[in-house]
Amino acid sequence: MRNKPTKRQSTASNGKANTDQKNPVTKTLPSKESNTFKQILRHYEYKQYRKGLKMAEGILKKFPSHGETLAMKGLFYSNLDKKDQAYDLVKLGLKNDLKSHICWHVYGLLHRSDKNYEEAMKCYTHALKFDKDNLQILRDFSLLQIQMRSYEGFNDTRHQLLSLKPQNRTYWVGLAISEHLLGRYEEALNVLTAYEESLQEVIVDKDVEFSEILMYKNMIYDEAGDH
């Protein structure tokens, strides 16, 4: 007849299972920390890296496995001349949240800052899989595409940006530039003309930005040989 295992023995036999349940990966933050994370993103946007880093470390004290906060901490480190630590943090953040567009975007920013453009492109592509209409990622992606002379891809991205924000003047011009770079002069002119026709406000001579658009249009006419 077997002896009934004692409580201590049962605990010992389940030790591995108990260990596996420790420190679960955090992917979603509570409301308070979520609001703090939004402030962290703003601190990065305004280049307040030390403030952002301090807030990120505050979240990580409570949620040390939160992937997006780890990635942002790495991004701050990157801008504070701690590149080696930056990559380690971002990779850990990505490991903890592979479906996070923020983690992939941050990894791409690190690669871009080190001029690893091919790797940066891959990271942006992954980021867009998880948030295909993210304006910031799309803008960064388009800048990298034009830098890499990926003009067809640049054209696709500018089409997407314009479809998301048709009221944004720079997106109309960006699309015209993408058509121009592909040698599609008529399409570039059509884009600029469509923008002019879509304007609901009265454009006056003092509108320097609009005057520059007209100058650009004339330049395209010259190149196309139609002026």
HELIX and SHEET records of a PDB file:
HELIX    1   1 LYS A    7  SER A   13  1                                   7    
HELIX    2   2 GLY A   15  ASP A   20  1                                   6    
HELIX    3   3 SER A   31  GLU A   45  1                                  15    
HELIX    4   4 TYR A   49  LYS A   62  1                                  14    
HELIX    5   5 GLY A   67  SER A   78  1                                  12    
HELIX    6   6 LYS A   83  ASN A   96  1                                  14    
HELIX    7   7 HIS A  101  SER A  113  1                                  13    
HELIX    8   8 TYR A  117  PHE A  130  1                                  14    
HELIX    9   9 LEU A  135  GLN A  147  1                                  13    
HELIX   10  10 TYR A  151  LEU A  164  1                                  14    
HELIX   11  11 ARG A  169  LEU A  181  1                                  13    
HELIX   12  12 TYR A  185  SER A  198  1                                  14    
HELIX   13  13 VAL A  208  ALA A  224  1                                  17    
END                                                                             
